[in-house]
C-alpha cells in the first residue's frame, strides 16, 4: 500500500481570535443567555486535531505540530500523541486548539484529545491503524490543505471511508488562496469550511470520475481571518450537540432564530444538525 508524506507551507494570520465577538456573531452568546448553566459544552465528546508540521520533513527538527499542552487554557485535558513525537510547540496548532476545545471555547467540556501530524494520520487511515478512532473520537479538525495528482483520489477515498466506517465527523478547511486544493475539502463526507467574507477558494477539485469538480464548497462559513481558525470554530460548534441535550439545543435555536437563511446564523444552525452516534504530497497549512 502507498505511504503518504506531505510538505507544508504556512498561511497564518497575525490577527488574534476573539471568542466573545465570534460567539456573538454566530449566536452562541444568545444561546448561553437562553440556557445559562445548562448550555451544552461538549462534555463526553472526544476529539482529534490533525496538524501539518511547521517545518518540512527535510528539516532536522521535523516534525513540529503539537499545541502547547502546558497552557492553563488546556488544564484538565488529556492529550494523546499516537505518532512520531513533536519536537517543539506549534503556534498554529496552539491557536487552533484554543478555538477548538480550550477551557474558553464552546466545547470547553472536551477532556480527551488525540493529536496527529498529517503524515501520521494519513498513514494510519491508509493501513486502517487509526483505532476506532483514537479514544472513540467523534470529531476531527483538519486545519490544513494539500494537493497531489498522484494520490489525491486515494486520500479522498480513505477520508470518506473514515466517515463511513467510524462515524467520524471531519471538519476541514478550504484554501485561503483563490485556487482550491483537493485535500481534504473535495471529499464528500466532510464539512468544508470557508470565511464569512468569502475570501477563500471555492468549489471542489476535479480528481477523477468520482471526485468531480464544480461541487459547491465550502459547506459553511465562520467569521474569522483565515480558514484554519474558522475550521476550528466549526469543529468546536459540532462538539456541542453530540450529547444528550442535543434536542434541547435544536429547540432553542429554532425558537430564537426562525430566519435560518440569515448568514450570521449558519454556523449555529448547521452545528446542531450534525448527527450523533512513498509519494510526496504538497500541503498547505492555513
N, C-alpha and C positions, 0 to 999 in steps of 0.2 A: 504494500500500500504506500501511497505517497506520504512523504513527511514535509510539512509546510514550515517555511521560515518567512518572516516579514521584516522589512526595514521600515523605519519610522521617520517621518518629518512632522514637526510640530507646528500648529497654528493655535497659539494660546493668547487669549486676550489679557491685557493688564488690568482690565476693569474687574473690580471685585463683585461678588454676588451679594445681593441684599435680600435676605429671606423675607423680611417684613413686606417690602414693596412687591415682590413677586407673589407672595401669598395673598396680598390684597388683589392683585391683578387677576389671579386665577380663581378667586372666590373662596380660597381656603380659610382666610381670616373670618369671613362671614359664616362659614361652616362651624368654626370654633365658637363663634358667638352663639350660634344656634344650639350646639351640643354641649358646650362647656367641657367639664371633666370627662364626659362620655365620648369625646371626639376620638375616633379610631386612630391609632398611631403605628400600625404595622406590627404590633406585638405578636410574637409567634411565627412571623414570616422570616425565613432565612433567605439570604440573597447572595448573588455573585457580582463581583466587579472585575471586568476584563479590561486590562490596560496594556497599551503598547509601551515598550521600553523607551525612555527618553534618550537613550544612546543606541547606536547601531550595533549589530552583532559583531562587528569587527573591532569595536571599542573594548579595551581591556576591562572596563568596569561593567560591561553588559552582564545581566540586564538590570535596568533601573526602572521599576514600575510600581513600587509599593507606596501606599499612603502612609503618612506619619502616624502610626498607631499609638504613639505615646501622647498624642494631643488630648487635652482634657475633654474635648468635644466627642471623643470616642470612648470615654470611660464606661465600663460595663459591657463593652462589645468584645466578643471573642473572635479573633481573626485566625484564618487558616490559609496557609500558602502551600498548596499541594505540589507545585512545580519547583523549578530552579529558584533558589532564594534571590531576592532583590538585593543588590549590593549597596543601595542607598535609597533615600526617600525621594519620591517623585512629587514635585509640586503640583503637577497636573492631576495626579491620582488623588492627592490630598484634597484639592478643591472639589473634585467630582464626589469624593466620599463625604465631604462636608454637606453637600447639597443632597446626596442620595440618602444617607442613613445616620448622620451625626445626631447628637442629642438636641440640636437646634433645628432638625429637618422635620418634614411632615411625617416621616417614618422613624421617629425617634424611639419607637418600641422595638426596632430590629436589634437583636443582640448576637447574631451569628452571621459572619461574613466570610465568604471564600474569595480569595483574590488570585487571579491567574494573569500571567503575562500572555499576550496574544498567541505567540507560538506554542506555548504550553497548552493553552486551551484548544487550539485548532487540532493539535496532535492528539490530545485526549479524546476529543469527539471523533476524530478520524479512526482511532483504534478502539472506539467505544469504551474508553477507560475513564470517562468522567462519571463518577459514581452517582447515579440516580436522581439528580446530580449531587454534588457535594453538599452534605448536611441536609439533603432533601430540599434544596433551594428552589424557590418558585419564580424568582426574577433574576435576570442577568442584565447588567448595564454594560453596553459596548460603546464607549465614547472614543471611537477610532474609526478610520475608513481605510480602504485599500482596493487595489485592482491589479489583476494579472490575467491575461487572456488564456494562459495555460491552465490555471487552477480555479478560476472564478466559479465555474459550473460545479466542480466537486465541493468546494467550500460552501456554496449556497445550498446544495443538497444536504450536506452534513448539518448545516444550521437549521434547515427546515425539519430534518429528522429529529433533532433535539426537541423541538416543539411538539412534534407528533408523538414521539416515544415517551418523553419525560414530562410533558405538560409544563414546559419551561417557558415563561413569558420573557421574550428577548427584546429589549428596548435598545435601538441602535440609532446612531447619528447620521445625518446627511453631511456631505462635504461642505465646508464653509465657502469654498470657491464656487465658480459658476459651473464647473464640469462635474457631473455626478460620477461617483465611484461605485463599482458593483458591490463591494463588500462594506457592510453586510445589508445595506438598505434595499438591495434588489432581491432579497429573499422574499418569499410570500408570507411566511408565518412569523413576521416580526412587526414591531411597532416602530416605524421610521419617524424620526423627529427632526423638525426644522425650527426656524426662528419666526417669531411673530412678525418681524419686519419683512420676512420673505427673502432676506439676503443670504440665501444658501442655494446649493444645487437643487434641481428639480427633476423628477422623473426617474424611472428605472433605466438600467443599462441593458442593452441587447447583448445577451451572453450566448444563448442557443435557442432552440425551438421551444424550450420550456420556459426559460427565463428571458422573456421577450422585453424589448424596450418600450418606452412610452406609457408604462403603467403610472398611475398617479402616486407621486411621492413628493413630500413627506406625507405621512398619515395624519399627523397633528403637529402643532407648534407650541412653543413656550416662549415667554418674554425674557430672553437672555441675549448676550452679545455674541456668543459662539455656540455652536451646536453641541459641543461636549457638555456644557453646563445645562443647556436646555434638555438634553437627553437624561441627565441625572435627575432633573426635576420631574420628568415624566416617570422615571423608574420609582422615585420616591412616592409619587401620587398613586402609582399602580400597587404599591405595597399596602397602602392604607386600607382598601376594602377587602383584602384577602383574609378576612377573619369573620367571625360570626355576626358582627354588626353591619356587614355589608348591606343588607336590605334597608336598615335604618338610614344609612348614608345615601342610598339611592333615593329614598323617600324625601329626605330633607332637601337634596339638590333639586329634585323635581318641583318641590313646593316653592323653593326660594328663587329658582331661575327658570321660569317656564320658557323663556326665549332661548332655546338651545342653539340657535344659529348665531348668537352673539359670539364673535371671535374670542372675547375675553373669557368665555366660559368653556371653551372647547376642552381644555385640559381637565377641568373638574368633571365634566360630563363623560368624557371618554374613559377617564380613570375608573369611575365607578362601574362601568360596564365591562371591565375586564373579568373573564370567567375565573371561578375558583379551580378546586382540586387541581530528492531534496531539492524541490523547486523554490525559487526566490519570488516573493510577492511583495511589491512596494506599497506599504500602507501609509496613511497619514493619521496622526492623532490630532483631534480638533481642539 
